[in-house]
Amino acid sequence: MNPDRPDSPRPVTAVLGSPDDLRERIRRGARLKGRQPEATALEEVRACIGPRPPEGHRPDLLIEHLHRLQDQWGGLHPAHLVALAREMNLPLAQVQEVASFYHHFDLLREGETPAGLTVRVCDGLGCELAGAAHVRERLPALLGEGVRVLPAPCIGRCDQAPAALVGQVAVPQASEERVMQAVVAQAARGAGEIGRALGVSDHVDYDTYRAQGGYSLAAAVVNGEEDAEVVLRALEDAGLRGLGGAGFPAGRKWRIVREQPAPRLMAVNIDEGEPGTFKDRHWLERDPHRFLEGVLIAAQVVGTEAVYIYLRDEYHDCRVMLTREIARLQAEPPCPLPHIELRRGAGAYICGEESAMIESIEGRRGEPRQRPPYIAQVGLFGRPTLEHNFETLFWVRDIVERGPAWFAGPGRNGRKGLRSFSVSGRVAKPGVKLAPAGITLNELIEDHCGGMQPGHDLYAYLPGGASGGILPASLADVPLDFDTLQPHGAFIGSAAIIVLGRQDRARDAALAMMRFFAAESCGQCTPCRVGTAKAAALMEAPVWDQALLEDLSRVMADASICGLGQAAPNPIRCVQKYFAHEIA
């Protein structure tokens, strides 16, 4: 404004409001944004996961806390997720994205009432061969409202096919009648106990194991009475390899991790999600402390200060039993123990991949990591990590005490060692068969499985679960071991043998495997996420578009991040090579 000019504009006074208006505006700006937790929901969450420690809840326990809420309330209510995010000081988006990743968490809508009981009927290949589809189709009408019936990928009970889970209770040979009896029995247990696992009772418990000389070797190693180098040489001379599928030499792995800077950690994989595999459950249900002694020996030799055991969620009875037996071990330790935590999977096949399992243990989505760095260098919580399959550790005590020749000696056809074969399908006596490495399928069926089922002749077999390909009966005299099946386009992996008869079709088995891969892909990389779904759709056609399927197979094998997408083409290529008459 120019004071010498009367026509110049006058200043305008802005009215900001009264003091009360200003104070209210400040209060509105200070309010937390987003949905805030309800007081009742906070109390319910605290009752499930416990009070907040002074240092706050550990973020790696997010999945464990989600399980507690799921078990208590039958699902994950939105109000509980909001309260859990507040209690753990995590973004709500992070809690929701983790919960939505795993099959066994039910995210409920506002006001939605969860099912009173969930029955999961296995739709794995072994169970489908045994008539699981018929059982699954009839159950909803028989059980009525309030009981939810779902198909479930292989639940690790192929020797008991068809298998089901009523809540957390396993039902072997699951006919409609047996499932209905299990549902009635669960309802009789009363509120809060319906569907809860009871645990395994017929196993070697802590007292019995100690009385039989158990943990003497572990104590000797920990106390310096048994030299670590002697243990390492025993594993190397025995030829012990990783028995989860990859087959990396165990002794070499121990040496690699041992050379890394401390602190070092150990992660044990008992996720066992490969369709047709149940050997780890078989041994765990019988002799858990033989495995735990192997854990203690490995921890001492490698120098790991903490051990995280990752157990698949479908093994509810095993979890109850193993929790109890670890507590007994810790209450009366035979020697100083490392820190041990038992972690619960949540229904994600991909978490069988070592880096995806580590992501899950850390409380995140189970998505495989890019490598390098390898987990032996940068693994769990950023530390060098020894990762092992259950069965690899199960044999450590026997190899060291009995000598390497005890384990290596039984091999056939130039192979070394013993193998636990999970055999299912059209054999007379399915189950875990401890047999020499290098045994052939014909020998395995005749010598250990009582032959084929009546009315069935051998047509084909899957030597390594879903990932290992499909071979014809003409290759049933090939030795079964690491490195023997690759020339034929297959591999043994976890030694999950699924046997097909002449009433079955290899193309149907391949399609079932591809649908499984499509459902279980973590979705992180496009070749796997899109490739498996597209391949499954193409494989439904009476005549396959083989050129397009081969193009898809090449992309998946070459560009996928992890073994799921890389191995997914194996069933396709085997059908094209050995069973062309089925798809032409």
C-alpha positions as CSV (number, residue, x, y, z in Angstrom):
1,M,0.0,0.0,0.0
2,N,1.2,3.5,-0.9
3,P,0.2,5.9,1.9
4,D,0.5,8.9,-0.6
5,R,-2.2,7.4,-2.8
6,P,-5.7,7.2,-1.3
7,D,-6.9,4.7,-4.0
8,S,-4.2,2.1,-3.1
9,P,-5.6,-1.3,-1.7
10,R,-6.1,-1.6,2.0
11,P,-4.6,-4.7,3.9
12,V,-7.1,-7.5,4.5
13,T,-7.3,-9.1,8.0
14,A,-7.7,-12.9,7.8
15,V,-10.1,-14.4,10.5
16,L,-8.5,-17.6,11.8
17,G,-11.2,-18.3,14.2
18,S,-11.6,-18.2,18.0
19,P,-9.0,-19.7,20.3
20,D,-11.3,-22.7,20.8
21,D,-11.5,-23.2,17.1
22,L,-7.7,-23.2,16.8
23,R,-7.3,-25.6,19.7
24,E,-9.8,-28.1,18.1
25,R,-7.9,-27.8,14.8
26,I,-4.7,-28.7,16.5
27,R,-6.3,-31.7,18.3
28,R,-7.7,-33.0,15.0
29,G,-4.2,-32.9,13.4
30,A,-2.6,-34.7,16.3
31,R,-5.0,-37.7,16.1
32,L,-3.5,-41.0,14.8
33,K,-4.5,-41.8,11.3
34,G,-5.9,-45.1,10.2
35,R,-8.0,-47.6,12.1
36,Q,-7.3,-47.5,15.8
37,P,-7.4,-50.7,18.0
38,E,-10.5,-51.3,20.1
39,A,-10.0,-51.8,23.8
40,T,-11.7,-55.2,23.8
41,A,-9.6,-56.4,20.9
42,L,-6.4,-55.3,22.6
43,E,-7.4,-57.2,25.8
44,E,-8.1,-60.4,23.7
45,V,-4.9,-60.1,21.8
46,R,-2.9,-59.7,25.0
47,A,-4.6,-62.7,26.5
48,C,-3.4,-64.7,23.5
49,I,0.2,-63.5,23.0
50,G,1.0,-62.4,26.5
51,P,1.9,-59.0,27.9
52,R,4.3,-56.7,26.0
53,P,7.9,-57.2,27.2
54,P,9.8,-54.1,28.3
55,E,11.8,-54.3,25.0
56,G,8.7,-54.9,23.0
57,H,7.4,-58.0,21.1
58,R,9.9,-59.6,18.8
59,P,8.8,-59.0,15.2
60,D,10.0,-62.5,14.2
61,L,7.2,-64.0,16.4
62,L,4.5,-62.5,14.2
63,I,3.5,-65.8,12.6
64,E,3.5,-67.5,16.0
65,H,1.2,-64.8,17.4
66,L,-1.1,-65.2,14.3
67,H,-1.3,-68.9,15.0
68,R,-2.5,-68.2,18.6
69,L,-5.2,-65.9,17.4
70,Q,-6.3,-68.4,14.7
71,D,-6.4,-71.3,17.1
72,Q,-8.3,-69.3,19.8
73,W,-10.8,-67.5,17.6
74,G,-11.1,-69.8,14.5
75,G,-9.9,-67.1,12.2
76,L,-8.3,-63.7,12.1
77,H,-10.8,-60.9,12.8
78,P,-9.9,-57.4,11.5
79,A,-10.1,-55.9,15.0
80,H,-7.6,-58.5,16.2
81,L,-5.1,-57.7,13.4
82,V,-5.3,-54.0,14.2
83,A,-4.7,-54.7,17.8
84,L,-1.8,-57.1,17.0
85,A,-0.2,-54.5,14.8
86,R,-0.4,-52.0,17.7
87,E,0.9,-54.5,20.3
88,M,3.9,-55.5,18.1
89,N,4.5,-52.0,16.8
90,L,4.3,-53.1,13.2
91,P,2.4,-51.5,10.3
92,L,-1.0,-53.0,9.8
93,A,-0.2,-53.6,6.2
94,Q,2.8,-55.8,7.1
95,V,0.6,-57.9,9.5
96,Q,-2.0,-58.3,6.8
97,E,0.4,-59.2,4.0
98,V,2.0,-61.9,6.1
99,A,-1.3,-63.3,7.3
100,S,-2.7,-63.4,3.7
101,F,0.4,-65.3,2.4
102,Y,-0.2,-68.5,4.3
103,H,-2.9,-71.0,3.6
104,H,-3.7,-71.8,7.2
105,F,-4.7,-68.3,8.2
106,D,-8.3,-67.4,7.6
107,L,-8.8,-63.6,7.2
108,L,-12.3,-62.8,8.2
109,R,-14.5,-59.9,7.1
110,E,-16.1,-57.5,9.5
111,G,-18.8,-59.4,11.3
112,E,-18.0,-62.8,9.7
113,T,-18.4,-65.8,11.9
114,P,-15.7,-68.5,11.4
115,A,-16.5,-72.1,10.8
116,G,-17.0,-74.1,13.9
117,L,-14.6,-76.8,12.6
118,T,-12.6,-77.3,9.5
119,V,-12.0,-80.6,7.8
120,R,-9.2,-80.7,5.3
121,V,-9.1,-83.7,2.9
122,C,-5.8,-84.3,1.2
123,D,-5.9,-83.9,-2.6
124,G,-2.3,-85.0,-3.1
125,L,-1.7,-87.6,-5.8
126,G,-1.4,-90.6,-3.5
127,C,-4.7,-89.7,-1.7
128,E,-6.5,-89.0,-5.0
129,L,-5.4,-92.5,-6.2
130,A,-7.0,-93.9,-3.0
131,G,-10.4,-92.1,-3.6
132,A,-10.0,-88.8,-1.7
133,A,-12.1,-86.9,-4.2
134,H,-15.1,-89.1,-3.6
135,V,-14.8,-88.6,0.2
136,R,-14.4,-84.9,-0.2
137,E,-17.4,-84.5,-2.4
138,R,-19.8,-86.4,0.0
139,L,-18.7,-84.9,3.3
140,P,-20.3,-81.4,3.1
141,A,-23.8,-82.9,2.9
142,L,-23.1,-85.5,5.6
143,L,-21.5,-83.1,8.1
144,G,-24.0,-80.2,7.6
145,E,-23.6,-76.5,8.4
146,G,-20.9,-75.4,10.8
147,V,-18.3,-77.8,9.5
148,R,-16.2,-76.5,6.6
149,V,-14.7,-79.1,4.2
150,L,-11.7,-78.0,2.2
151,P,-9.3,-79.7,-0.2
152,A,-5.7,-79.6,1.1
153,P,-2.4,-80.1,-0.7
154,C,-0.4,-83.2,0.4
155,I,-0.5,-83.4,4.2
156,G,2.4,-85.8,4.6
157,R,0.3,-89.0,5.2
158,C,0.4,-90.7,1.8
159,D,1.0,-94.0,3.5
160,Q,-2.4,-93.6,5.2
161,A,-4.3,-92.5,2.0
162,P,-6.8,-91.1,1.8
163,A,-5.9,-88.9,4.7
164,A,-7.7,-85.9,6.3
165,L,-7.4,-83.5,9.2
166,V,-10.4,-82.8,11.4
167,G,-9.2,-79.5,13.0
168,Q,-5.7,-80.5,14.1
169,V,-6.5,-84.2,14.4
170,A,-5.2,-86.6,11.7
171,V,-7.6,-89.2,10.3
172,P,-5.9,-92.0,8.4
173,Q,-7.7,-94.0,5.8
174,A,-10.3,-91.3,5.9
175,S,-13.6,-92.8,4.8
176,E,-16.8,-90.8,5.2
177,E,-17.6,-92.8,8.3
178,R,-14.2,-92.3,9.9
179,V,-14.3,-88.5,9.3
180,M,-17.8,-88.3,10.8
181,Q,-16.7,-90.2,13.9
182,A,-13.7,-87.9,14.3
183,V,-16.0,-84.8,14.0
184,V,-18.4,-86.2,16.6
185,A,-15.4,-87.0,18.9
186,Q,-14.1,-83.4,18.6
187,A,-17.5,-81.9,19.3
188,A,-17.6,-84.0,22.5
189,R,-14.4,-82.4,23.8
190,G,-16.1,-79.1,24.6
191,A,-15.5,-75.5,23.7
192,G,-11.9,-74.4,23.4
193,E,-10.7,-78.0,22.8
194,I,-12.5,-78.8,19.6
195,G,-10.0,-79.7,16.8
196,R,-6.9,-79.5,19.1
197,A,-4.1,-82.0,18.6
198,L,-3.5,-84.6,21.2
199,G,0.1,-85.4,20.5
200,V,2.0,-88.6,19.7
201,S,2.2,-91.2,22.4
202,D,4.0,-94.2,20.9
203,H,7.5,-92.8,20.8
204,V,10.8,-93.1,22.6
205,D,10.5,-90.4,25.3
206,Y,13.3,-88.5,27.1
207,D,13.7,-90.9,30.0
208,T,13.7,-94.0,27.9
209,Y,16.2,-92.5,25.4
210,R,18.6,-91.5,28.2
211,A,18.3,-94.9,29.8
212,Q,19.4,-96.4,26.4
213,G,22.6,-94.3,26.3
214,G,21.1,-91.4,24.5
215,Y,22.9,-88.0,24.6
216,S,26.2,-89.6,25.8
217,L,27.8,-88.7,22.4
218,A,26.4,-85.2,22.5
219,A,27.7,-84.6,26.0
220,A,31.1,-86.0,25.0
221,V,31.3,-83.6,22.1
222,V,30.1,-80.6,24.1
223,N,32.5,-81.4,27.0
224,G,35.5,-81.8,24.6
225,E,35.8,-85.6,25.2
226,E,35.0,-86.3,21.5
227,D,37.0,-84.2,19.0
228,A,34.9,-82.2,16.5
229,E,37.3,-83.2,13.7
230,V,36.5,-86.9,14.4
231,V,32.8,-86.2,13.9
232,L,33.4,-84.3,10.7
233,R,35.5,-87.0,9.2
234,A,32.9,-89.6,10.2
235,L,30.2,-87.7,8.3
236,E,32.5,-87.3,5.2
237,D,33.6,-91.0,5.2
238,A,30.0,-92.1,5.5
239,G,29.0,-90.0,2.5
240,L,26.1,-88.4,4.4
241,R,24.4,-85.9,2.2
242,G,21.5,-83.5,2.7
243,L,18.4,-85.7,2.7
244,G,15.8,-83.0,2.1
245,G,16.4,-83.1,-1.6
246,A,19.5,-81.1,-2.6
247,G,22.0,-83.7,-1.5
248,F,24.8,-81.4,-0.5
249,P,27.5,-83.2,1.5
250,A,26.8,-82.7,5.2
251,G,30.4,-82.7,6.4
252,R,31.4,-80.1,3.8
253,K,28.4,-77.9,4.8
254,W,29.5,-78.1,8.5
255,R,33.0,-77.0,7.6
256,I,31.8,-74.1,5.4
257,V,29.6,-72.6,8.2
258,R,32.2,-73.4,10.9
259,E,34.6,-71.1,9.1
260,Q,32.2,-68.1,9.1
261,P,32.5,-65.4,11.7
262,A,30.4,-65.8,14.9
263,P,27.7,-65.6,16.0
264,R,26.4,-68.5,13.9
265,L,22.9,-70.0,13.9
266,M,21.2,-73.2,12.9
267,A,17.8,-73.7,11.1
268,V,16.3,-77.2,10.8
269,N,13.8,-77.8,8.0
270,I,10.9,-80.2,8.9
271,D,8.4,-78.5,6.5
272,E,8.4,-81.6,4.3
273,G,5.8,-80.3,1.9
274,E,6.9,-82.2,-1.2
275,P,3.9,-84.3,-2.3
276,G,4.6,-87.9,-1.5
277,T,7.1,-87.2,1.3
278,F,6.5,-88.4,4.8
279,K,9.8,-89.9,6.0
280,D,10.6,-87.1,8.4
281,R,7.2,-87.5,10.2
282,H,7.8,-91.2,10.3
283,W,11.1,-90.9,12.2
284,L,10.0,-88.0,14.3
285,E,6.9,-89.8,15.6
286,R,9.1,-92.7,16.7
287,D,12.5,-91.3,17.9
288,P,12.5,-87.5,18.4
289,H,15.6,-87.5,20.7
290,R,17.8,-89.2,18.2
291,F,17.1,-86.2,16.0
292,L,17.6,-83.7,18.8
293,E,21.0,-85.3,19.7
294,G,22.1,-84.8,16.1
295,V,21.0,-81.2,16.5
296,L,23.2,-80.8,19.6
297,I,26.2,-82.4,18.0
298,A,25.9,-80.2,14.9
299,A,25.5,-77.1,17.1
300,Q,28.6,-77.8,19.0
301,V,30.8,-78.8,16.1
302,V,29.8,-75.9,14.0
303,G,29.6,-73.4,16.9
304,T,26.0,-72.2,16.6
305,E,24.5,-70.4,19.6
306,A,20.9,-70.9,18.7
307,V,18.7,-73.5,16.9
308,Y,15.4,-72.8,15.2
309,I,13.3,-75.9,14.3
310,Y,10.7,-75.2,11.6
311,L,7.9,-77.8,11.7
312,R,5.1,-78.0,9.1
313,D,1.8,-77.0,10.5
314,E,0.0,-80.2,9.3
315,Y,2.1,-82.2,11.8
316,H,0.0,-81.0,14.8
317,D,0.5,-84.2,16.9
318,C,4.3,-84.0,16.3
319,R,4.3,-80.4,17.4
320,V,2.6,-81.2,20.7
321,M,5.0,-84.1,21.3
322,L,8.2,-82.3,20.2
323,T,7.3,-79.3,22.4
324,R,7.0,-81.6,25.4
325,E,10.2,-83.5,24.7
326,I,12.2,-80.3,24.1
327,A,10.9,-79.1,27.5
328,R,12.1,-82.3,29.1
329,L,15.5,-82.0,27.5
330,Q,15.8,-78.4,28.7
331,A,14.6,-79.3,32.2
332,E,17.3,-82.0,32.7
333,P,20.0,-81.2,30.1
334,P,22.7,-83.8,29.6
335,C,25.2,-81.0,28.8
336,P,25.0,-77.2,28.1
337,L,22.4,-76.6,25.4
338,P,22.1,-73.9,22.7
339,H,19.0,-71.8,22.7
340,I,16.3,-73.9,21.0
341,E,13.0,-72.6,19.5
342,L,10.4,-74.6,17.8
343,R,8.6,-72.7,15.1
344,R,5.3,-73.5,13.4
345,G,4.8,-73.3,9.6
346,A,1.5,-72.1,8.3
347,G,0.8,-74.1,5.1
348,A,3.2,-72.9,2.4
349,Y,5.1,-75.4,0.3
350,I,7.6,-72.8,-0.7
351,C,8.9,-72.6,2.8
352,G,10.6,-75.9,2.2
353,E,13.1,-73.8,0.2
354,E,15.9,-72.9,2.7
355,S,15.8,-69.1,2.2
356,A,12.0,-68.9,2.2
357,M,12.0,-70.9,5.4
358,I,14.4,-68.4,6.9
359,E,12.1,-65.5,5.8
360,S,9.2,-67.3,7.5
361,I,11.2,-67.8,10.7
362,E,11.9,-64.1,10.7
363,G,8.2,-63.4,10.7
364,R,7.7,-62.5,7.0
365,R,6.2,-63.9,3.9
366,G,8.0,-67.1,2.8
367,E,9.6,-65.7,-0.4
368,P,13.0,-67.1,-1.5
369,R,15.9,-64.8,-1.5
370,Q,18.2,-64.0,-4.4
371,R,21.6,-65.6,-4.1
372,P,24.5,-64.8,-3.5
373,P,24.9,-64.3,-0.6
374,Y,24.2,-67.9,0.4
375,I,22.7,-68.5,3.8
376,A,25.9,-70.2,5.0
377,Q,27.3,-66.6,4.9
378,V,24.2,-64.4,5.4
379,G,21.3,-66.4,6.7
380,L,18.9,-66.2,9.6
381,F,18.8,-62.7,11.1
382,G,21.8,-61.8,8.9
383,R,24.1,-64.4,10.5
384,P,25.9,-67.4,9.0
385,T,23.5,-70.3,9.2
386,L,23.7,-74.0,9.1
387,E,20.5,-75.3,7.5
388,H,19.6,-79.0,7.6
389,N,16.8,-81.3,6.8
390,F,15.5,-83.4,9.8
391,E,16.6,-86.8,8.5
392,T,20.2,-85.6,7.9
393,L,20.6,-84.8,11.6
394,F,18.7,-88.0,12.6
395,W,21.6,-90.2,11.4
396,V,24.5,-88.3,12.9
397,R,24.6,-90.1,16.2
398,D,24.5,-93.6,14.6
399,I,27.2,-92.7,12.0
400,V,29.6,-91.4,14.7
401,E,28.9,-94.2,17.2
402,R,28.7,-97.2,14.8
403,G,31.3,-95.9,12.4
404,P,31.0,-94.6,8.8
405,A,30.9,-98.1,7.3
406,W,27.6,-98.8,9.1
407,F,25.9,-96.1,7.0
408,A,27.9,-96.3,3.8
409,G,28.1,-100.0,3.5
410,P,24.6,-101.1,2.4
411,G,24.6,-99.3,-0.9
412,R,23.9,-101.2,-4.2
413,N,25.0,-100.7,-7.8
414,G,28.0,-98.8,-6.8
415,R,26.1,-96.4,-4.5
416,K,26.8,-95.7,-0.8
417,G,24.5,-95.3,2.2
418,L,21.0,-95.9,3.4
419,R,17.9,-94.1,2.1
420,S,14.5,-93.6,3.7
421,F,12.1,-94.0,0.7
422,S,8.5,-92.7,1.2
423,V,6.6,-95.1,-1.0
424,S,2.9,-94.6,-1.8
425,G,0.5,-95.2,-4.7
426,R,-0.4,-98.6,-6.2
427,V,1.8,-100.7,-3.9
428,A,0.5,-103.3,-1.5
429,K,2.3,-102.0,1.5
430,P,3.1,-98.2,1.4
431,G,5.2,-96.6,4.0
432,V,8.8,-95.5,4.8
433,K,11.2,-98.1,3.6
434,L,14.8,-98.0,4.9
435,A,16.8,-99.5,2.0
436,P,20.2,-99.4,0.4
437,A,20.9,-96.4,-1.8
438,G,21.0,-97.5,-5.4
439,I,18.2,-100.0,-5.0
440,T,15.9,-100.1,-8.1
441,L,12.2,-99.5,-8.1
442,N,11.5,-103.1,-9.0
443,E,13.5,-104.3,-6.0
444,L,11.9,-101.8,-3.7
445,I,8.4,-102.8,-4.7
446,E,9.1,-106.6,-4.5
447,D,11.4,-106.7,-1.5
448,H,9.9,-103.9,0.7
449,C,6.4,-103.1,-0.4
450,G,4.8,-106.6,-0.9
451,G,4.5,-106.1,-4.6
452,M,1.8,-104.1,-6.4
453,Q,-1.8,-103.9,-5.2
454,P,-4.0,-106.6,-6.6
455,G,-5.2,-105.8,-10.0
456,H,-2.5,-103.3,-10.7
457,D,0.6,-103.6,-12.9
458,L,3.5,-101.1,-12.8
459,Y,3.0,-98.4,-15.4
460,A,5.0,-95.4,-14.2
461,Y,6.5,-93.8,-11.1
462,L,7.4,-90.4,-9.7
463,P,10.9,-90.9,-8.1
464,G,11.1,-87.6,-6.3
465,G,7.6,-86.3,-5.5
466,A,6.1,-83.5,-7.6
467,S,9.5,-82.1,-8.7
468,G,11.3,-85.2,-9.7
469,G,9.7,-86.0,-13.0
470,I,7.7,-89.2,-14.1
471,L,9.5,-92.3,-15.4
472,P,8.0,-95.3,-17.2
473,A,8.1,-98.9,-16.0
474,S,10.8,-99.6,-18.5
475,L,13.2,-97.6,-16.3
476,A,12.3,-99.4,-13.1
477,D,15.7,-101.0,-13.0
478,V,17.6,-97.7,-12.8
479,P,19.4,-97.3,-9.4
480,L,17.6,-94.8,-7.1
481,D,20.0,-92.3,-5.7
482,F,21.4,-88.9,-6.1
483,D,22.8,-88.3,-9.6
484,T,21.5,-91.5,-11.2
485,L,18.2,-90.3,-12.6
486,Q,19.3,-87.0,-14.1
487,P,20.3,-88.6,-17.5
488,H,16.6,-89.7,-17.8
489,G,15.2,-86.2,-17.0
490,A,14.3,-86.9,-13.4
491,F,15.9,-86.8,-9.9
492,I,15.4,-88.4,-6.6
493,G,15.1,-85.3,-4.4
494,S,13.5,-86.4,-1.0
495,A,13.0,-90.0,-2.3
496,A,9.2,-89.7,-2.4
497,I,8.2,-92.6,-4.7
498,I,4.6,-92.5,-6.0
499,V,3.8,-95.6,-8.0
500,L,1.2,-95.6,-10.8
501,G,-0.6,-98.6,-12.3
502,R,-1.9,-99.2,-15.8
503,Q,-5.3,-97.8,-14.9
504,D,-3.6,-94.5,-14.3
505,R,-2.4,-91.9,-16.8
506,A,1.0,-90.1,-16.5
507,R,-0.6,-87.0,-18.0
508,D,-3.1,-86.8,-15.2
509,A,-0.3,-87.1,-12.6
510,A,1.6,-84.3,-14.4
511,L,-1.4,-82.1,-14.5
512,A,-2.0,-82.6,-10.7
513,M,1.6,-81.7,-10.1
514,M,1.4,-78.5,-12.2
515,R,-1.8,-77.4,-10.5
516,F,0.0,-77.9,-7.2
517,F,2.9,-75.8,-8.3
518,A,0.5,-73.0,-9.5
519,A,-1.3,-73.0,-6.2
520,E,1.9,-73.0,-4.2
521,S,4.0,-70.5,-6.2
522,C,4.9,-67.6,-3.9
523,G,4.2,-65.2,-6.8
524,Q,7.4,-63.3,-6.4
525,C,8.8,-64.0,-10.0
526,T,6.7,-63.9,-13.2
527,P,8.1,-67.0,-14.9
528,C,6.9,-69.2,-12.0
529,R,3.7,-67.3,-11.1
530,V,2.4,-67.0,-14.7
531,G,4.2,-70.0,-16.2
532,T,2.7,-72.7,-13.8
533,A,-0.8,-71.4,-14.2
534,K,-0.5,-71.2,-18.0
535,A,1.0,-74.6,-18.2
536,A,-1.7,-76.1,-16.1
537,A,-4.3,-74.6,-18.4
538,L,-2.6,-76.0,-21.6
539,M,-2.2,-79.4,-20.0
540,E,-6.0,-79.8,-19.7
541,A,-6.3,-80.0,-23.5
542,P,-6.8,-83.5,-25.0
543,V,-3.9,-82.8,-27.3
544,W,-1.1,-80.7,-25.9
545,D,0.4,-77.7,-27.6
546,Q,3.9,-79.1,-27.2
547,A,5.8,-76.3,-28.8
548,L,4.2,-73.7,-26.5
549,L,4.6,-76.0,-23.4
550,E,8.3,-76.4,-24.2
551,D,8.7,-72.6,-24.6
552,L,7.0,-72.2,-21.2
553,S,9.2,-74.9,-19.7
554,R,12.4,-73.2,-20.9
555,V,11.4,-69.9,-19.4
556,M,10.4,-71.4,-16.1
557,A,13.6,-73.5,-15.8
558,D,15.9,-70.7,-16.8
559,A,14.4,-67.6,-15.2
560,S,12.7,-68.7,-12.0
561,I,14.2,-67.5,-8.7
562,C,14.1,-70.9,-6.9
563,G,13.7,-74.6,-7.3
564,L,9.9,-74.6,-7.5
565,G,9.7,-72.8,-10.9
566,Q,13.0,-74.4,-12.0
567,A,11.7,-78.0,-11.4
568,A,8.1,-77.4,-12.4
569,P,8.7,-78.4,-16.1
570,N,10.0,-81.8,-15.2
571,P,6.7,-83.6,-15.3
572,I,5.8,-81.9,-18.6
573,R,9.0,-83.0,-20.3
574,C,8.8,-86.5,-18.9
575,V,5.3,-87.0,-20.3
576,Q,6.4,-85.6,-23.7
577,K,9.4,-87.9,-23.7
578,Y,8.0,-91.2,-22.3
579,F,4.2,-91.0,-22.6
580,A,3.7,-89.2,-25.9
581,H,0.9,-91.6,-26.8
582,E,-1.2,-90.0,-24.0
583,I,-1.0,-86.4,-25.3
584,A,-0.9,-86.8,-29.1
